[in-house]
Amino acid sequence: MVIRDGQYRDIRVEEVVLGDLVCISFGDKVPADVRVIESKGLKVDNSSLTGESEPLLRAPECTHDNPLETKNMMMFSTNVLEGTGRGIVIRTGDNTVMGRIAAITSQVTSGPTPISLEIRHFIRIIGTVAFIVASTCFIVSMISGSDLLSALVFMMGIFVANVPEGITATVTASLTLTAKKMRKKHCLVKKLEAVETLGSTSTICSDKTGTLTQNRMTVAHFWARGEIFEAVMCGEDGKPTGRGLPVTGAYGDLMRCATLCSRSDFKEDDTDVPVQKRETVGDASEAAILKYCELVRSQGVTPNAVREYREGYPKVMEQPFNSINKYQLSIHTGGPNNSHILVLKGAPERVLAMSTTMSTEEGPKPIDDNIRKQFQKAYDDLGGMGERVLGFAELILPPDQFPPGFAFDLENPNYPTAGLNFLGLISMIDPPRPGVRMAVHLCQSAGIKVVMVTGDHPITAQAIAKQVHIIDNGIDVTLLIDDTDAPAGEELYGTGRLKKTEAIVVHGEQLKKLSETTLDSIVANYHQVVFARTSPTQKLQIVEAYQRNGQIVAVTGDGVNDAPALRKADIGIAMGIAGTDVSKQAADMILLNDNFASIVTGVEEGRIIFDNLKKSIAYVLTSNIGEVTPFISYVVFGLPLPMSLMSILLIDMGTDLWPAISLAYELPENDIMERPPRDAKIDKLVNARLILFSYMHIGVMQATAGFCTYFFIMMQNGFMPWDLWGLREQWDNKDLDTVADSFGQEWCYESRRQLLRSCHSGFFLSMVMVQWGDLFISKTRKNSMVTQGMNNMVMNTGMISTVVLSCIFLYTPGLYNILAQTPLRMTTTMVGLPFAVLIYMYDEVRKCIIRRHPGGIVYRLTNY
Amino acid sequence: MANGRAKKEEVDYDHGWKEFLYNKRRGTCLGRTSKSWFQITVFYIIFYALLAAFWVGCLAIFLGTLDDKVPRFYGKGTIIGINPGVGYQPWLKENPDSTLIKFNLKNPESWKPYVDQLDGYLSKYKNTNGTRECVGDDNNSNLLADGSAARPCRFSLADFDKAGCSAAKQYGFKEGKPCVVLSLNRLIGWSPVDFAPNSVPEQVRDRYKNGSIALHCDGTNNVDKEHIGKTTYVPKEGISGKFYPYIFVDNYHQPIAMVRFETLPRNKLVLVECRAYALNIEHDITSRLGLVHFELFVQDKKE
């Protein structure tokens, strides 16, 4: 509805232009950025922009320089909840605040994921290693007199041996597997690689409302008879936790007032739903009080207790809340002696000023300085906890002055609004979700910094931060919340306003004025940080600051305002229930239950991925040595080739494949959530230690096993090791049918070929066997396999599969000829076994030393 | 560790390759201090020493299970099998991929390598230590039972000398009638089995004698068969059977025979296939068991 040329017109949102006068009423969506020039109880929901869940009153007065803060602005695409008003369109389309957010969102990108960086790094390393080894062998074999073709063949063989063929499959398998697991835990992973990113996250910038908190105002405390009480909460079963105070005396009066002085009611008679979850009409604080009253009165036994109670006190008059009065009152019949009761609630200091007495256990007492002091203290205490406080008062109207049926007049008040009896205070807060505190603690013990970034007020933010232990109780907090003048220049930790404390609360207005250095200093030095009253661009700024600090940042958010930050973050996490579509679009992951605790699961899963990938790579790389050394010995020592290219392929693309993938299914080690997040600069997926350990320790052991089998077969058939030395040329001579073995027997070429085939099969089989040992030790990086257990069924079947596969390769008639293998005798197959046992024992000892001496030399040399 | 409060360890990196090679600040070379290099070297020396010991130990145990006279697997059903291959000499070690015997009658240098090779090959028969004269029916069949006291039969080259295949005559190379040594692959436990009198293959029927392995050489293809000309076998009946079975013993004299190509064409390449004949020798072209291939090329043009 716009007014153009003095006429009302109904036009479409796209056709709204600058300068249009729009008429807005509740239920509408604001069609553009609009400056309010006229309003009647106009309230808008800016939550998608600022994250603030409260309906905000809009009025023509300008109250702030910031367009998001000031009361005379309504933003494009926000909802009008109450009232009507008119305003002038000042920005449309892409120029609106919302439009600019969309623009920022599409501009920022977070760059490649850590895992893809790691894989790239890994490929580079492996490529270099393979190239160096292969070209060295090529050169050596050329020097030692092989022809170009066979030298090339061997170079390729070594190349093939060095490339871990199964890694791609393993990466995909572990990512998919984890995404599936996460789905069960209510995390929807949009980008597969994001899961791993979560595991390496070192900072989580979390939204407050809806993520850390329940996004539901709840009565937390009340102040009656001079004491602050904790309000009973609604338990999981819908019954109150604990009994609370008996609803009598001063508390009874307070509860009566709270029950009656309300415009809120339950929407439906859905009494089987727990009180906390029932739908209500009215604003958040009224709903909170209503639910509290219902909870206290029903005690979970008598449903609809509030409604029944209210029926005993019919409402005769009501004066709604307005910003000038700052209170609302209503008058009910049903008081003692057929009197009327006037009940009133509002801003506490205002209510107190209207009262002359205060209800105590001993009846009303006149308000003196002492009571005022108590009140102020209680008010400050509750406010300091970030809670919204309401004061309550009542007055039993004398029946002689206000007989039943008295006509109360709202326009010209004919009822007293002074000399009331003050009843007490009720304070409300949006409480943390259950489990969040634990989750935050888990994150912290996993070395992840949890930073709260919220559009809420600093005090509330700080209070929630303390409740969920983002800020520890009882530590000094540096506050950067005063709207003082902009600081001169750059500030560093420990100087100026940045006091040497662990914690800091930063107001968005201040953030705007801080220099980049100051922000960096804040980000680098404070461990417990809360950003309050932040705007969308600031959230982005914060994320960038942390990224500059070398952190891997996860950002949670639900509002449109969070979208740029979600996009910029290394991993953006959107809320599935409360989240806007824009935020979900920008995120990499969606928490379907909006619960922060799910992030912890995600972190764990991400770390499992990284660990398991490491293990898988370690497993796959190890066999390379056993595959390369035969070629080297062939070239350098002139041994008849101990292992064929075909056998290498059978290992790399046959028997090794399933076990390598099965490591993706490996269960986490027990320290997974106790160690700090990996440092992206040092803790690479594949580092020198992993390669050294795989190649120089286990790999060499495997190679010895292979050679042992090779020599064993050769010995059994008459070739002693010392006679094999340098035999290559004669052996490979197709025309030479008289190669003598150590017993003087002469071998024709065909028999030699057969013998070598069975050596290849033997080498292959012993590699399969020692890879068993390798698989056992790859299961853990630190734990003993005894503690880790054998619960990974995929791996167990994988082990069996290697046996079945090698049997198929070696013993299927016809097939073994194609694969250039030979069936082996039973005794020969067992040669690798002692080496497999040796590998296992060796690694158990190594891990034991690592556990006993963390950071010791063994750790430094071999812990990958 | 509240909120990641634990101070991160200050990690000092090497910046770039140069510092990786030698970092003065940290006193590291290739990323390690000298102490670290020392430790790592000691570690690897000990580690590999132990591993090598384990490996050698395993091999030694396997070795201990083996007989030093015969391999674990020989004879029927093993890879080496019971079907001997045939070898020929002179085969030049210097040119191992070739089975061509090529020489020029005008150039003594051209056949010298072959003569030298044959000299060397036959020299082992001059060593008669530990051998005995086997006269008449005496043969090697009791060698295995004799154990360490075994004295294998002595092989005499006298027949060859008589037939003009002596070292003095440069094994016929000089005349263009080269003598080529043929031998049967030594296989432990293998002895020739005689043909039944009426089933002797026709190629060797006229020469065959019980107890021997008869030999027959012919051109590989029809063209070669035309060119090969007359061949003489020394001795006529082939390789003597009394030297079988072979056992692993010092100075075993492997029985050989020679074939002399009497009328080789000049300047023509002849592909020769020689087969050995006994009842228990099967001929298999693909695995070349029981036969051998080589090529002869005699030139007489001035180079």
Interface residues (C-beta under 8 A of the other chain):
Chain A: S202 Q444 S445 G447 I448 K449 V450 H469 I470 D472 E502 H527 Q528 P676 D679 K681 I682 A688 M696 H697 V700 M701 T704 F707 C708 F711 F712 M715 Q716 N717 G718 P721 E729 Q730 N733 D735 L736 D737 T738 A740 D741 S742 F743 G744 Q745 E746 W747 C748 Y749 E750 S751 Q754 L755 S758 V831 P834 F835 L838 I857 L861
Chain B: M1 A2 N3 G4 R5 A6 K8 V11 Y13 G31 Q39 I40 F43 Y44 F47 Y48 L51 A52 F54 W55 C58 L59 F62 L63 L66 K69 V70 P71 R72 F73 Y74 T78 I79 I80 G81 P84 G85 V86 G87 W91 P96 D97 S98 T99 S183 N185 R186 L187 I188 Y246 F248 Y252 T286 S287 R288 L289 V292 H293
